[in-house]
Amino acid sequence: MTRKYFGTDGIRGTANEGSMTAEIAMRVGMAAAKHFTRGDHQHRVVIGKDTRLSGYMLEPALASGFISMGMDVIMVGPMPTPAVAMLTRSLRADLGVMISASHNPFQDNGLKLFGPDGYKLSDDIELEIERRMDNGYADHLVPSEKLGRAQRLKNAVGRYMEFAKNTFPKNQRLDGLKIVLDCANGAAYRTAPSVLWELGAEVVAIGVSPNGKNINDKCGSTHPELICENVLLHNADIGIALDGDADRLIICDEKGRIIDGDQLMATVANYMKSTGKLSGDAIVTTIMSNLGLEKYLETIGLDLIRTKVGDRYVVEAMREKGLNLGGEQSGHIVLNDFATTGDGLIAALQILSVLVTSEKPVSEICNLYTPYPQLLKNVRYAPGTDPLEAPRVKEAISEGENRLNGSGRVVIRKSGTEPLIRVMAEGQDDKLITAVVDDIVSTVEELST
């Protein structure tokens, strides 16, 4: 069945257009409520959001949909995506919804849904919700006396902060560390600086003045140059940049050099293995993770299991194989011992724990391997077309793979949120992978025009 609304990470689009209108949000609420209404208890849903202006439109629309189906709504306001997942479980809710478009600019927004266990929904459930969205609700609305109620959870911030702090070792403190923290003017602007300060760190907080339109605007994990500049300016020990909904992070070392999610996973995997905390002698990443990470893990006796792109696919593989560490190169780090989804703050706390334990600078503990040269380019195509099925494109991809001759790899995939084809190649020869990527991109562009 073709997906009409959901992509790789929920529903996403330009606010007040297409699939991201108040009407669609209400229909999502109604359809999800119908799907998750099981039993005779009073059902409830947790709704959180980031700091986008359009959240003021989508939040009440969602709430109306749930209430019309007899479900109570608990609104927690601006909170990180992993906080909504945690609160869904903690409050014994039937589902949770995060209103966010993650790292996208403020004009976009999205809906991420979590089941009662705090995990993102499977493809099958999302498809079932889509089916319900388009089938009408005249026969399913509850009578007036059974309408749900809405309330705001006043201590949501404190609940999540204590939860996050409890993932940091009880015998450790962050005293003496100076941390530059960029919250992207997003969902973690209240929680993350306070947690790090309460654990003892000196915090230089930036990106903590949201106005509805400045989320991810030249700040956060998609613009890590800002933390790099501020680490050098303030002579800090580490820089941490979160994205708009704080489910991922990018770090820079004390020298102002960026450290991506692959290096962070290597750092955490090495530490967890050395302390006996890593399950299954393997970690899970996506097809985009660097070959250098895979080769490094082999040297310390660990396997790397790859999934298609999307942190929920990483989590599904972790659960299936009983593993407790996974993530993406983009900075989603999933630690199943603590959280059901990527959590930028909790991941940062684990890196900081390694830093405190080792008493070495970040530049040493977070650079465990040399990455293979890797190049990624995006090429836009006309909606409704499929360039990857064109013989000329298939031939260009096959030729590129042959040119790498087993010394690297080519990864081609469609974006799950916009009409882009992502073309990536990696190997040991910079010039060769550039040529391979450029040839494939130019072939797609020729067909698209």
N, C-alpha and C positions, 0 to 999 in steps of 0.2 A: 504494500500500500504506500502511495506517495505521501510524503509529509507535507502538509499545507501550512502549518503554523510553526511547529517546533523545529529547531536546528540542532547543532551540536551541544548547545548549552541553553536549553529553554527556548523561549520565544523572544526575538529581538528585532528592533526596527526603529525607524525615525518616529519620535513621539508625535501623536495626533495624526498619523498617516498609516495607511495599509493595515498591518497586523498589530499596530501598537496604539490603538484608540481606546477610549473609555468603553465603547461598546464591546470590543473584543475582550478587554479585561473583565468586564462583567460576565461575559459568556464563559471565559476561562473559570471564573469563580463558580458559576453555576454548574458547569460540567465536572469540575474537580470535586465539588461538594457532592454531586450525585454519585460519582465513582467511589468516593471514600466514605460515604454514609453506610455504615455496616453495624447493625445491632440497634438496640433501643436506647443507648445512653445519649446524653446531650453532646453532640459533636462540636469540635472546636478547631479553629485554624489560627496559626500565628502568621502575621503579615509584618515584614520589615521592609526597609527601603534604604537606598543611599541618598545622596544630597541633591539629586537632579530636580529641577523645577517641575518637570512632568510627573514626579512622584505624587504631587498634590492632586493631580487628576486621576492617576491610576489607582492610588490607594483606596479612595472612597468607592470607585467603580468596582474594584475587586470585592470590597467589603459588602457592597450591595448585592452582588451575585451570590456570595456565600450566605448572607442573611436571608435572602429570598428562598433559599433551599433549606432553611431551618438550622443553619450552622452558626455557632457563636464565633465572633472574631476578636482576637487579641492583637492589638496593634502595638508594636514596639518602637516605631519611629526609625530614625537613621541608625542602623546597626550593620556590622559586617555580615556578609553572607553566611560564614560559618557560625555566627552567633544565632542566626535564625534556625539553622539546622540543629544546634545544641538546644535551643529553647523549645523547639518542636518536641524533642524527646523529653526534656526536663518537665515540661508542662503537660505531658501525656496528650498532646494534641493529635488530631487525626491526619493533619498535614501542615506544611509550612510553605509560605511563598515569599521570595525575595524579589523586590522590584529594583532591578539594576541592569545596566548594560555593561557592567564590569569596567574594562579599560577604554570603552568607547567615549567619544565626546558627549557633552551634555545634551545635544539634540536627540540622541538615541536613548532608548530605554528598553527594558526587557523584563521577563518574568521567569524566575527559576523556581521549580516546585520540588518539595521534599516530602517523602512519605513519613508515616508515623515513626519509623526507625531513624529518621534524620538523614537518610541517603537520598540522592537524586533519583528521580523516577527512571524506570527502564524505558526502552524504546516502545515496548508493547503497551505500557500504561499510557505513555504520551499519545500514541496513536488512538487508543480508546478514548482519551479525553478529546482529541480532535474530532472523532466521530460524534461524540455527544454534543460538541459545540455547534455542529451544523444540523442537528436533528430537532431543534425546537424544544421548548420547555413548558408549554401551556398545560400539559398533563402532569407536570412534576413539581410545580410550585406548591409550597406548603400552605395550609390555611393560615389566616392572619394570626390566630392564637399560638401558632407554632413557629413564628418568625424568630430568627436568631437575634442576639444582642451583640453590641460592640463595646469594647472597653480598651483603655490604654494601660499597658503594664508599666508602672512608674519605676520599678527597680530593675528594668531589663539591663541597663548599662552595668549596674553593680553585679548582677548575676553573671554576666559574661566576663567581666574583669576578674572576678574571683575564680571562675572556671579556668581562664587562661593562666593566671598566676599559679594555679595548682599543678600545671604541667611543668613548671620549672622546679628543678631539684630543691628540696627543702633545706639542704645543707649549703646552698650556694646563694651568693648575692652578686649584684652588679655594681657594687661600690667601686669607685675609682675609674669606671668606664665612661667615656664621653661618646654619646651616640647621636648622630644626625638622623632624624626620622622624618620621612616625607609621607604624609597621609593622603596625598593627591586631592586634597579638599573633598575627600570622600567619606565613606561610611565609618571609618575608624578614627575620625578626627578627635573624638572624645576619649575613646577607650585605649588606644595604643600608647599615646604619650603618658597617660596616667599609670598604666601597668608597668612600663619600663621605669618610670620615676619611683613608683612605690617599691620596686625591687632594688632600688639603690643607685640607678644610673643617673648621670647628668645628661639631660635630654635637650637637644637643640631641635625643636619641632618646627617643621615647615609644612605648607599645604594643609593648614588646620583652620582656614577661614572660609568655609564654603558659602557661596552666595546663590546657589542654584544653577549657575552657569559656568563656574570655573573648575568643575570636577575634571581631573586628568588634563587640565589645560597647561601644557608645558611643565608638568610636574608628575610625580608618581612613577610607577615602575616602567611606564612606556617612555619616560624622559629621565632616565637615571643620571644624565649629565648634571642635573641640579644637585643631587646628593653628592656627586663627586666633587663639584665645586665647593660645596659647603663643608665637606669633610676636610678639604685642604684649608679652607678659610678659617675653620674653628679648631684645626689640629685635633680632629676627633679620631677615635679608635676604629670606628666602623660607621658606615652609612646604610640605612635600611629604607627602601622605597616600596610602599604598598600600592596596589591599584585601587580603582574607585570603590570596589566592594570588599577590598581587603582579603580576598581569598588567595592572593599570590604576592610574591615579593621578589625584588632584585636587590642585591647587596653590593656595596663597593668596599674595598679594603682601605687601610689607613693611608695608602698612597694615591687614593682616588681612582682606582682601577675597578671596572665593573666585573662582577662575578655572577654568572647566570645560574639558572636552575639546575643544570647538569652538574656543575661543580659543587653546588650546595648539596645535591643528592649524594655525590661521592663522599663529601665530608661527613654527612650524617650517617651514611651506610658504613663507612669505615669505623666511626665511633661506636655505632650500635653493635657492630660485629665484635669489636674489641672488648665491649662490656657485656657481651652475651645477651643483648636485648633485641637482636635482629632475628626475625622469624624466617625459616625456610631457606636461608643462604641465597636469597635472591631479592631483587627489587623490580618494580614495574615502571616502565616509562612508555612513551609513545614512539611512533616511527620517526619523529623529528629529533630525538635525542642523538647526541654526537657519538660517532664511532669510538672516539677517544675515551668516553665514559665506559663503553662496553669493554674495551681492551683493558682499562684500569681495573674494572671489577673482576675480570678474569685473574689478574695478578694477586688479588686478595681472596680468591676462592669463591666469588659470588657470580651468580647468573643474572643476566638482564633479560626481562620479558617485555616485549613490545606490544602495544595496542594501537588502534587507530587514534587519531587526535581527539582529545576531549578528556577532561579529568574524570568524568563519570565512568568512562571506559577503563581508565586506570584503576579506579576504585572497584569496579566490578571484577576485574582480574585479580586484584589483591584479595578480595573476599573469597573468590572461587578457589584460590591457591593457598589461602591461609597466610598471606604475607602482610607485614605491617609498615612497609615503606614504599612509596611510589611518588610519581610526580611528572612534571613536564619541564622542558627546557625553558619555557616562558616564566617559570617561577611558582607554579602550583606545586606545593609539597604536601603530600598526604601522609599523615602519621596516624594510622588506624588505632593505635593504643590510646589516642587522645580525642580524635575528631573523625567525623564521618565524611568530611570533604576537605578540600584544600583550605588552609588557614594561615595567612601570611604572618600574623602575630605569633602564633604557636610555633611555626617553623623558625621564625627569628629567635624565639626563646631557646630552641634546641641548638641553633648555631651559637648563640651567646653562651650556652652552657659548655659547649666544646671549647669556646674561647677562654672561658674562666678556668676550665680544667687544665688546659694545655699550657696556659700562661705564655702563649706565643702570639705574635701578631696575626691578624686575619690573612695577610698576604701569604703566610706560610701554611696555615691550617686549611685554607679554602682553595688552594691551587695544587691539587693532587695529581693532575695529569695534563698533558699538552693536547688541546683539542685538534682534531683533524680540520683542515680548511673546509669551510662549509659556506655555501652561498644560497640564499633564498630570495626569489623575486616573485612578485605578484603580478598577474596579468588579468585585466578585466575582460569579460566576455558578455555578449548580449543575453539577457535573461530569456529563458525558453529554448536556448540552444545548448548543445553538448559537444564542445570542441574535442573533448577527450575521446569521442567515438569516431572522429575523422581519421581516415587512413593516413593522411600526411602527418598528423600529430602523433599517431601511434608509431609511425616509421621514425620520426625524429626522436621519440623517447627510446625506442629500441636501439637506434644508432648511438645515442648518448650512453646507454648502458654498455654497449659493446666497446666504446672508446675507453671507458673506465676499466674494462677488462678485469673485473674482480677486485680491483684495488680501491673501490669506493662504491657508492650507490646513488641512485636517482629516486627521489620521492616526489610524486605528483599527486595533488589532491585538490578537491574543490573546497572552498570555504563553506562552512555551515551557516554563515550569517549574512553573506553578501556575494554578488556574482563575481567572484575572483577565483582564479586557479593559482594555486601556490606551487611553484616549481623550485625544488631544492636538490642540490647535488653536493656530495662531499667526497673527499679523497685526499691523497697525499700531494697532489699537484694543483696549486692555485690556478694556474693559467688554464689547465685542462677543464676543471670544474666550471670556471667562468665561461669557457667556450661552450660546454655542454648545456648549461642553463640558458645562455643567450640564444642558442640555436632553437631550443624548444620554445622559449618565450616568443621569439620572432615568428615561428610557425603558427603558434596560437593567435598572435596578433594579426597576422595576414588573413587568417580565416575569419576573425572577429570583425574585420573591417570590410 
